[in-house]
Amino acid sequence: MNDLGRSGPRIGFVVSGAVGNAVTRNRVKRRLRHLAVAHVAETAAAIGPEKVGPEKIGPERIGIVVRALPRAATDPMEVSTDLASAWHDALSRLTASERNRNGVAL
């Protein structure tokens, strides 16, 4: 369980003024939040019950920060594929670094 009593990773969104006005920024955050929900289960499943990192931090203690670029407001159809690609890359790096620490061949 994380600080809020929920399991799974914590997710934060950074949407700067360069993305647009307040209405546009909030729309981008809502879209990202909706898309990220699908990836949270994937993250917990990929990490599994074993712990990650040298401090043996479980999936409920992982923090994920998503930074939206201005293109997120001008090309909303690409946000889904961009987020999925970035999420997959980050998850691959996380699990690969743990395998390397444990001496498991890739």
ZINOR-V78400 format. One record per residue. N is the residue number from 1. RES is the residue in one small letter. BURIAL is + if it has 9 or more other ideal C-beta (glycine too) atoms within 8 Angstrom, else -. D_FIRST is the distance of its C-alpha to the first C-alpha in whole Angstrom. Layout:
n->N res->RES burial->BURIAL d_first->D_FIRST
n->N res->RES burial->BURIAL d_first->D_FIRST
//
This chain:
n->1 res->m burial->- d_first->0
n->2 res->n burial->+ d_first->4
n->3 res->d burial->- d_first->7
n->4 res->l burial->- d_first->7
n->5 res->g burial->- d_first->5
n->6 res->r burial->- d_first->5
n->7 res->s burial->- d_first->4
n->8 res->g burial->+ d_first->7
n->9 res->p burial->+ d_first->9
n->10 res->r burial->+ d_first->10
n->11 res->i burial->+ d_first->14
n->12 res->g burial->- d_first->17
n->13 res->f burial->+ d_first->20
n->14 res->v burial->- d_first->24
n->15 res->v burial->+ d_first->27
n->16 res->s burial->- d_first->30
n->17 res->g burial->- d_first->33
n->18 res->a burial->- d_first->35
n->19 res->v burial->+ d_first->33
n->20 res->g burial->+ d_first->35
n->21 res->n burial->- d_first->35
n->22 res->a burial->- d_first->32
n->23 res->v burial->- d_first->33
n->24 res->t burial->+ d_first->32
n->25 res->r burial->+ d_first->29
n->26 res->n burial->- d_first->27
n->27 res->r burial->+ d_first->29
n->28 res->v burial->+ d_first->28
n->29 res->k burial->+ d_first->24
n->30 res->r burial->- d_first->24
n->31 res->r burial->+ d_first->25
n->32 res->l burial->+ d_first->23
n->33 res->r burial->+ d_first->20
n->34 res->h burial->- d_first->21
n->35 res->l burial->+ d_first->22
n->36 res->a burial->+ d_first->19
n->37 res->v burial->- d_first->17
n->38 res->a burial->- d_first->19
n->39 res->h burial->+ d_first->18
n->40 res->v burial->+ d_first->14
n->41 res->a burial->- d_first->15
n->42 res->e burial->+ d_first->17
n->43 res->t burial->+ d_first->15
n->44 res->a burial->+ d_first->12
n->45 res->a burial->- d_first->15
n->46 res->a burial->- d_first->17
n->47 res->i burial->+ d_first->15
n->48 res->g burial->- d_first->14
n->49 res->p burial->- d_first->13
n->50 res->e burial->- d_first->15
n->51 res->k burial->- d_first->14
n->52 res->v burial->+ d_first->15
n->53 res->g burial->- d_first->17
n->54 res->p burial->- d_first->19
n->55 res->e burial->- d_first->16
n->56 res->k burial->- d_first->14
n->57 res->i burial->- d_first->11
n->58 res->g burial->+ d_first->9
n->59 res->p burial->+ d_first->9
n->60 res->e burial->+ d_first->6
n->61 res->r burial->- d_first->8
n->62 res->i burial->+ d_first->11
n->63 res->g burial->- d_first->13
n->64 res->i burial->+ d_first->16
n->65 res->v burial->- d_first->19
n->66 res->v burial->+ d_first->21
n->67 res->r burial->- d_first->25
n->68 res->a burial->+ d_first->27
n->69 res->l burial->- d_first->31
n->70 res->p burial->- d_first->34
n->71 res->r burial->- d_first->34
n->72 res->a burial->+ d_first->31
n->73 res->a burial->+ d_first->33
n->74 res->t burial->- d_first->37
n->75 res->d burial->- d_first->36
n->76 res->p burial->+ d_first->33
n->77 res->m burial->- d_first->33
n->78 res->e burial->- d_first->33
n->79 res->v burial->+ d_first->29
n->80 res->s burial->- d_first->28
n->81 res->t burial->- d_first->29
n->82 res->d burial->+ d_first->29
n->83 res->l burial->+ d_first->25
n->84 res->a burial->+ d_first->25
n->85 res->s burial->- d_first->27
n->86 res->a burial->+ d_first->25
n->87 res->w burial->+ d_first->22
n->88 res->h burial->- d_first->23
n->89 res->d burial->- d_first->25
n->90 res->a burial->+ d_first->22
n->91 res->l burial->+ d_first->20
n->92 res->s burial->- d_first->23
n->93 res->r burial->- d_first->23
n->94 res->l burial->+ d_first->20
n->95 res->t burial->+ d_first->20
n->96 res->a burial->+ d_first->24
n->97 res->s burial->- d_first->23
n->98 res->e burial->+ d_first->21
n->99 res->r burial->+ d_first->24
n->100 res->n burial->+ d_first->27
n->101 res->r burial->- d_first->25
n->102 res->n burial->- d_first->25
n->103 res->g burial->- d_first->29
n->104 res->v burial->- d_first->28
n->105 res->a burial->- d_first->31
n->106 res->l burial->- d_first->30
//
